[in-house]
Each structure stands twice: as structure tokens, then as C-alpha cells.
Amino acid sequence: MEKSKINLHFGVLSLIILLAAFSRLIPHPPNFTPVSAMALFGAAYFSKKHLALLLPIVAMWLSDLVLNNVVYARYFNGFTFFYQGFYWTYSAFIIIGMLGFFLLKKVSAFRLILASISASILFFLVSNFGVWASGFMYPLTWNGLLACYTAALPFFQNTLTGDLVYSGVLFGSFELARHKFPVLQINRM
């Protein structure tokens, strides 16, 4: 396969992920974001697993830098590279990417919906477990964990809707581009 085709394919995939990450700067309902969709998209289209995980993580971290130091700057004491509890969010992100390796070996509408719903549930469980485990908002008891998950339930609908919508947009736009521009017909990169 010629190198210019590979570079174009890589560039288009990377651009889609980067645009998705920075769409987090557009005003949106709480938790209606492309986070899980980016992880699934990378897993589906990059054959090199390190790229499939690394590129969405870097894109999300870059958008986090802008969000934390511009949009939410008043909540931080000076410039911040990482926010408290980021490791729970990024751990969920990595797990979702790994889930995508298995569920999206072959991309289909059914598999994408299944992966998106699974990603929403995973993100909900891991990120809210992190909120509870921090010990700042809830007691470190079984009842505290249940209270944490219960308080997070109203946000789950936006997470699920965001994952489904953004997955549809990311995967749909790339598949449309692949049909319009045959040079992008590389199955996995």
C-alpha cells in the first residue's frame, strides 16, 4: 500500500478524533460528549492498538487542557495539566477502547449500538466509582456507593444519548468519506 494513502487515512482518522475532542468546548448538556465515541472510533479503525488508544487519549487530554484552564479555570488554583480524579475518567476511556477492539472488529450498526451502550454503562460505573472512592462527597461505605450511583443516574441519559449520537456522527462521517473518496478504503490502519 502506498505511503501517501496511509498518511491520508491516518490524517483523516486523527482529524475526526481531534474535532470530536474539541467539540467538548461547544456548550452542551452535562455528560453529552464524544468521549466514548472517540475511544470506540479509534479502536475500530486503527489496527495498531497503541495508536487506537493513544490518539484519542491525547486528543481528549488536549481538550481537557483547554476546558480546565479556560472554561473551568475558576475551579482550579492556577494552570492544571490534570484534574482530581482524571485517572478514573481516563481508565474508563482505555477500557472502552479495549472493548471496542473486541466488539468492533467488524463495524456494523448493531455492533456499534451495542458498543455505545456498553461504553455508556462502563463509563458510568467506573467514573462514579471514582467519585465515591475519592471520599470527598460520599462515605466510603456500601450505602455511600449506592448513594453516589443514585445521584449520578440523572446524568446517565445524557451519557447514553451522547455516546449514541456521537458514535453515529463519527462512524457515519468516516464511512461516508470512505464511499466518497476511494483513497480512504483501507479497512484498518
Residue pairs with C-beta under 8 A, 6 or more apart in sequence:
1 186
5 183
5 186
6 186
6 189
8 183
8 184
9 183
9 184
9 186
9 189
10 189
12 174
12 177
12 184
13 41
13 42
13 45
13 46
13 55
13 174
13 189
14 55
14 59
16 41
16 170
16 173
16 174
17 38
17 41
17 42
17 55
17 56
17 59
17 170
18 59
18 62
20 34
20 37
20 38
20 41
20 59
20 166
20 169
20 170
21 34
21 38
21 56
21 59
21 60
21 62
21 63
22 59
22 62
22 63
22 66
23 33
23 34
24 33
24 34
24 35
24 63
24 67
25 63
25 66
25 67
25 71
28 162
29 158
30 155
30 158
31 155
31 156
31 158
31 159
31 162
32 158
32 159
32 161
32 162
32 165
33 162
33 166
34 162
34 166
34 169
34 170
35 60
35 89
35 93
35 123
36 93
36 96
36 116
36 119
36 120
36 122
36 123
36 159
36 162
36 163
36 166
36 167
37 116
37 119
37 162
37 163
37 166
37 167
37 169
37 170
37 171
38 56
38 59
38 60
38 166
38 170
39 53
39 56
39 93
39 94
39 96
39 97
39 100
39 119
40 96
40 97
40 99
40 100
40 104
40 112
40 115
40 116
40 119
40 167
41 56
41 100
41 167
41 170
41 171
41 174
42 51
42 52
42 53
42 55
42 56
42 97
42 100
43 52
43 53
43 97
43 98
43 99
43 100
43 101
43 104
44 100
44 104
44 107
44 171
45 52
45 174
45 188
45 189
46 52
46 55
46 188
46 189
47 188
47 189
48 189
49 101
51 189
52 97
52 100
52 101
53 94
53 97
53 98
56 93
56 97
57 90
57 93
57 94
60 90
60 93
64 82
64 83
64 86
65 81
68 76
68 80
68 83
69 76
69 79
69 80
76 83
84 134
85 130
85 131
85 134
87 130
88 126
88 127
88 129
88 130
88 131
88 133
89 127
89 130
91 126
91 130
92 122
92 123
92 126
92 127
93 123
95 122
95 126
96 119
96 122
96 123
99 115
99 118
99 119
99 122
100 115
100 119
103 111
103 114
103 115
103 118
104 111
104 112
104 115
107 171
107 175
112 167
112 168
112 171
113 164
115 167
116 160
116 163
116 164
116 167
117 160
117 163
117 164
119 163
120 156
120 159
120 160
120 163
123 159
123 163
124 149
124 152
124 156
124 159
128 148
128 149
128 152
129 145
129 148
131 137
131 138
131 148
131 152
132 138
132 140
132 144
132 145
132 148
132 149
133 140
137 148
138 144
138 145
138 147
138 148
174 184
177 184
178 184
178 185
